[in-house]
Every structure is written in C-alpha cells, then in structure tokens.
Amino acid sequence: MYKILIVEDDPMVAMINEQYIKRNKNFQIVGKCSDGKAALDFLEKERADLIILDVYMPHMDGFETLRNIRSRKIPAEAIMVTAANDIKSLEEALRLGVVDYLVKPFTFERFQSALEKFIAQNKAKKDLETLSQQSIDYIVENAHRKSSEQYPKGIQEKTLELIISFLQSSPDKWMTGDEIAEHSGLTGVTVRRYMNYLSESGKAISQMNYETGGRPCMIYRMKK
C-alpha cells in the first residue's frame, strides 16, 4: 500500500482529496498539511510515496515546496492539484517532474486516473529488472513518443505501458482481466477499458472463454 500526504490549505478541497483517496484500496493517507513548510517538516520525519500538492498556499507555495523536496532528495512523487491553468505553471510543474497536473475543480474519475498513473509508473520501475527485452524495448520506445500523439479520453500512457509490459512478459499466455488487474493494482473496470482499446487498435486479441466451469469470461493476449 502506498503512503500519501495531502498538502492543501483549503479545508473543503482537502476533504474531497481525502474522500477520493480512501476509495482507492492501494493508498493510505499518512498525513495532511495546510502549507509547504509543514509538509517539509513532516517529510523530514515520516515517509510518503506520493504527495497531493496544492500550488497556492501561505508561507510556501507548491512549486517552492516541490523544489525543496527535490533538493533535499526526499524520495516522494507529487501530483499537483491547483487552480493555476496557465502554461507557465504547467511547464514549471512538468520541469519538476510531477506525475500529473489536475486543475480544480476535478472529477473523481480524473483524480483516480492520476493515482493510477502513479501506480503504473511505480510498478514499471520496480518490475524493470524482470521484464523481457521486448517489454523493455517497448517502454524505451514510448519514452520518446512525440508529445503530439494523443490517446483517447480515459487512456493514460503510463498505465497502458504497464498493462502491455505485463502481457508481453508472457506473450503466449491468455490472461483474464482479473489477472491483469491483480498484477497491475488497477481496478477491473480500468483494465477492461484499456484492453478494449488495445483490442480495437489491433494490438491485442480478445476472446470469450467458455471453459471456466462457471460464468464465461473474456481473456486477452498481445497480438504477435
């Protein structure tokens, strides 16, 4: 389970963040801070894998907070949550290596998509040593994907890479959606959405398995 720190000065937004996080079984809230200085003090004593970080806060804004986190080499990733929708703020956030950038107000689905992107990136790094060369080649190739190439709504690149890497690790084996979800830490609904996309784009094959001894289920594998 990933440890998450909420850094938000607006009590209402902080409460919404907390409610959304609690609906994802992969995360545990370990702390809540109302400004950047308090967050840095917390991170010096406690570990957090991911920070939900506001931009406009008293004493120290989100960008300065994240710069301090990076300079102190605190091993935590960040999802920026902000009302700032200008290009300068976005570019600064990307330069600081945020996992995602959410503009208020945001939906539950968009917030969960950001959390899933963090999970996908984290698992891809941890699984790198055990991936096949084909899987590694895919990740490296897509790291250089042109930013102009867009995916359909609801499809995140890192999550897609995680699912494809898992399928490519056993290219001849048919996988159920539940098996893919268990490995990736994603929900079954999310896995079905991504597998539908891969099937429709011709990158994966899907078929109904009637030999389950019970209710038939869809099974998948990558197309050779």
C-alpha positions in Angstrom: 0.0 0.0 0.0 1.3 3.4 -1.0 1.6 6.2 1.6 0.1 9.5 0.6 0.4 13.0 2.0 -2.2 15.7 1.3 -0.8 19.3 1.2 -3.8 21.7 0.8 -4.8 24.9 2.6 -8.4 24.8 1.6 -10.2 22.5 4.1 -13.0 21.7 1.6 -10.6 20.6 -1.1 -8.5 18.7 1.4 -11.6 16.8 2.5 -12.5 16.0 -1.1 -9.0 14.7 -1.7 -9.2 12.6 1.4 -12.5 11.1 0.4 -11.3 10.3 -3.2 -8.1 8.7 -1.9 -10.0 6.5 0.6 -11.9 5.0 -2.2 -8.7 3.5 -3.7 -7.5 0.4 -1.8 -3.9 1.0 -3.0 -3.4 4.1 -0.8 -3.1 5.0 2.8 -3.2 8.7 4.0 -0.4 9.2 6.4 -0.7 13.0 6.9 -2.4 16.3 6.0 -0.6 19.7 5.9 -2.0 23.1 5.2 1.2 24.7 3.8 4.6 23.8 2.3 6.7 24.4 5.4 4.6 22.0 7.4 4.8 19.4 4.6 8.6 19.6 4.6 8.8 19.2 8.4 6.5 16.1 8.0 8.6 14.6 5.3 11.8 15.0 7.3 10.3 12.7 9.9 7.8 10.5 8.0 7.8 8.7 4.6 5.3 9.4 1.9 5.4 7.8 -1.5 3.1 10.4 -3.1 2.1 14.0 -2.3 -1.1 15.6 -3.4 0.2 19.1 -3.6 -1.6 22.4 -4.0 0.1 25.4 -5.6 -1.3 28.5 -3.9 -0.6 28.2 -0.2 0.6 30.5 2.6 4.2 30.7 3.7 5.5 28.5 0.8 3.7 27.7 -2.5 3.6 24.3 -4.1 6.4 24.9 -6.6 8.8 26.1 -3.9 7.8 23.2 -1.7 8.5 20.7 -4.5 11.8 22.3 -5.3 12.8 21.9 -1.7 11.7 18.2 -1.8 13.9 17.6 -4.8 16.9 19.5 -3.4 16.7 17.5 -0.2 16.4 14.3 -2.2 13.2 13.2 -0.4 12.0 10.1 -2.3 8.4 11.2 -2.9 6.4 11.8 -6.1 3.8 14.6 -6.5 0.5 15.2 -8.2 -0.1 18.9 -8.5 -3.7 20.0 -7.7 -4.3 23.7 -8.4 -6.5 26.4 -9.8 -3.5 27.6 -11.9 -4.2 26.7 -15.6 -1.6 28.9 -17.3 1.1 27.4 -19.4 3.9 28.8 -17.3 2.7 27.0 -14.2 2.2 23.8 -16.2 5.7 24.0 -17.6 7.2 24.5 -14.2 5.3 21.6 -12.8 6.5 19.3 -15.6 10.1 20.5 -15.2 9.8 19.5 -11.5 8.7 16.0 -12.6 5.2 15.8 -11.3 3.2 12.6 -12.0 0.1 14.6 -13.1 -1.4 18.1 -13.0 -5.0 18.5 -12.0 -6.9 21.7 -12.4 -9.7 22.5 -9.9 -12.5 21.6 -10.0 -11.7 18.0 -11.0 -13.9 14.9 -11.2 -13.5 11.7 -9.1 -12.6 9.8 -12.3 -9.8 12.2 -13.3 -8.4 12.1 -9.8 -8.4 8.3 -9.9 -6.7 8.4 -13.3 -3.9 10.4 -11.7 -3.5 7.9 -8.9 -3.4 5.0 -11.4 -0.7 6.8 -13.4 1.4 7.0 -10.3 0.9 3.2 -9.7 1.8 2.4 -13.3 5.0 4.4 -13.2 6.0 3.0 -9.8 5.4 -0.6 -10.9 7.1 -0.1 -14.2 10.3 1.0 -12.3 10.1 -1.9 -9.8 9.4 -4.5 -12.5 12.1 -3.3 -14.9 14.6 -6.0 -13.9 12.2 -8.8 -14.6 10.8 -7.6 -17.9 11.6 -9.3 -21.2 13.8 -7.4 -23.6 10.7 -6.9 -25.8 8.9 -5.2 -22.8 11.9 -3.0 -22.1 12.2 -2.0 -25.8 8.5 -1.0 -25.7 9.0 1.2 -22.7 12.1 2.8 -24.1 10.5 3.4 -27.4 7.4 5.0 -25.9 9.6 7.2 -23.7 10.4 9.1 -26.9 6.9 9.2 -28.2 6.0 12.5 -29.7 4.0 14.7 -27.4 1.6 15.5 -30.2 0.5 11.9 -30.3 -2.7 11.7 -28.3 -4.6 8.8 -26.8 -8.4 8.6 -26.5 -10.0 10.1 -23.4 -9.5 7.9 -20.4 -6.3 6.3 -21.7 -3.1 7.2 -19.9 0.3 6.4 -21.5 2.0 5.0 -18.4 -1.0 2.8 -17.4 -1.1 1.5 -21.0 2.6 0.7 -20.9 2.2 -1.2 -17.6 -0.5 -3.4 -19.0 1.3 -4.1 -22.3 4.6 -4.9 -20.4 2.7 -7.4 -18.3 1.1 -9.1 -21.3 4.4 -9.1 -23.2 6.2 -10.9 -20.3 4.1 -14.0 -21.2 3.2 -13.4 -24.9 1.7 -16.9 -25.5 -0.4 -16.9 -22.4 -4.1 -15.9 -22.3 -4.9 -13.5 -19.4 -8.1 -12.7 -17.7 -9.0 -9.2 -16.7 -8.8 -10.2 -13.1 -5.2 -11.5 -13.5 -4.1 -8.3 -15.2 -5.8 -6.2 -12.5 -4.2 -8.2 -9.7 -0.7 -7.7 -11.2 -1.1 -4.0 -12.0 -3.0 -2.8 -9.0 -5.7 -1.3 -11.3 -9.4 -1.9 -11.0 -11.2 -4.4 -13.2 -13.2 -1.6 -14.8 -9.9 0.2 -15.8 -8.4 -3.0 -17.1 -11.4 -3.7 -19.3 -11.3 -0.1 -20.7 -7.6 -0.5 -21.6 -8.0 -4.0 -23.1 -10.9 -2.8 -25.2 -8.7 0.0 -26.5 -5.8 -2.4 -27.3 -8.2 -4.9 -29.0 -9.9 -2.1 -31.1 -6.5 -0.8 -32.1 -5.3 -4.2 -33.2 -2.5 -4.5 -30.6 -4.2 -7.2 -28.6 -6.6 -10.2 -29.2 -9.6 -10.9 -27.0 -12.0 -13.8 -26.9 -14.6 -15.3 -24.7 -13.5 -18.3 -22.6 -16.4 -20.8 -22.1 -14.2 -23.4 -20.4 -14.2 -21.8 -16.9 -16.6 -24.3 -15.4 -18.8 -21.3 -14.5 -19.6 -18.0 -15.9 -17.7 -17.3 -19.2 -15.1 -14.5 -19.1 -13.1 -12.5 -21.6 -9.4 -13.4 -22.0 -6.6 -11.5 -23.6 -3.1 -11.7 -25.1 -0.9 -9.4 -27.1 -1.0 -9.8 -30.9 2.2 -11.3 -32.3 
